Amino acid sequence: MILVSTFVILYKSRFMRLTHLHLFDYLYRAYNAWPRIYDGITQLFSIGQWEKWQNRVFDDLEGKKILEIGVGPGHLLLKMVQKGYRVTGLELRKGMAYEARRKVKKAGLDIDILQQSVYRLPFKSETFDCIVMTFVLAEIVNLDKAIIEMKRVLKKGGKVIVIAGGIPQDRNIIAKLLFKFIGSQTTLRIERDNKGYFERYGFAVTRTDFGPFNVVNKIVSIKK
Ligand SMILES: C[S@@+](CC[C@H](N)C(=O)[O-])C[C@H]1O[C@@H](n2cnc3c(N)ncnc32)[C@H](O)[C@@H]1O
C-alpha cells in the first residue's frame, strides 16, 4: 500500500511533470556510455533474465544471413555466430561497437561490426534472411524510416525479430503505476504501438508478451 501511494504521489506530483527531469534517461545514458557496467545494470533491471529474453530470438531465426541492429556489448551476436549463423552487426555508439569488437576478437572470431545507424543501412536490397533487434526499438525515434530501411535489405519472406520492453499487459495496478512513473521520466518510446507500425508497412506480424507483468514483448514481422 505504501509503495502504491508513493508512486501515485510521485506521478501526480506537478514537480515531477513540470520540470521534465527525465531521470530515467540519465541512467539509460550512463549505462550505454560505459559498456563495462552495462551487463551489471541490465542484469539488475531484468532480475537476471536479460539473456533468457534475448535467447527467444532463436525460436524464430531462419536462414543463415542475419543482421543484428544495436548489438550493444555483443553477447547475442557472439552466440548467433557460435550457433553457425553468418551475422553482421550494426551499432550506433562508438563505445559499444568497440566493446563488441573486443569480445569478438577475444573469442577468436572475425565478424563485421559496423558503427552505423539503422536509418542508413549500407547493404544492397534483399540481402538478409533475418534482422534481429533486442531492446533497441525504444531508442528509435523515427520508426517509419527505420522500417523502410529494414524492409529494403530484408529478403522476401525474411523476418524482423524484435524483443522490446513496453506497456505491462497485465492488469496489475503496481505495474501500471510503476510504468506511468518511468514513462514520465524518460523520452524513450516505451508506449508506442510497435506492432502497428510493422503492420502498416505490409508485414505479417505476431506478438508474444512475457516477463514480469508481461512487460517484455517479441514482435516477429515477416516481409510478404
Ligand atoms: C539497450 S541497448 C541493447 C543492446 C543489446 N541489443 C542487448 O540486448 O543488450 C540499445 C542499443 O541500441 C543502440 N542503438 C540505438 N539507436 C540505434 C540506431 N539508430 N542504430 C543502431 N543502433 C542503435 C544503442 O547504441 C545501444 O547499444
The ligand as a Gaussian input file, in Angstrom:
#p B3LYP/6-31G(d) Opt

LIG

0 1
 C       19.637000      -1.165000     -24.564000
 S       20.903000      -1.397000     -25.721000
 C       20.611000      -3.093000     -26.264000
 C       21.868000      -3.788000     -26.676000
 C       21.742000      -5.258000     -26.987000
 N       20.953000      -5.459000     -28.170000
 C       21.160000      -6.015000     -25.821000
 O       20.149000      -6.700000     -25.991000
 O       21.757000      -5.964000     -24.735000
 C       20.377000      -0.488000     -27.166000
 C       21.468000      -0.405000     -28.182000
 O       20.935000       0.098000     -29.408000
 C       21.864000       1.001000     -29.976000
 N       21.160000       1.922000     -30.875000
 C       20.350000       2.940000     -30.529000
 N       19.893000       3.597000     -31.606000
 C       20.441000       2.982000     -32.678000
 C       20.382000       3.227000     -34.086000
 N       19.653000       4.237000     -34.578000
 N       21.076000       2.418000     -34.918000
 C       21.809000       1.399000     -34.401000
 N       21.924000       1.123000     -33.078000
 C       21.248000       1.907000     -32.218000
 C       22.470000       1.679000     -28.750000
 O       23.690000       2.302000     -29.047000
 C       22.590000       0.537000     -27.764000
 O       23.812000      -0.127000     -27.835000

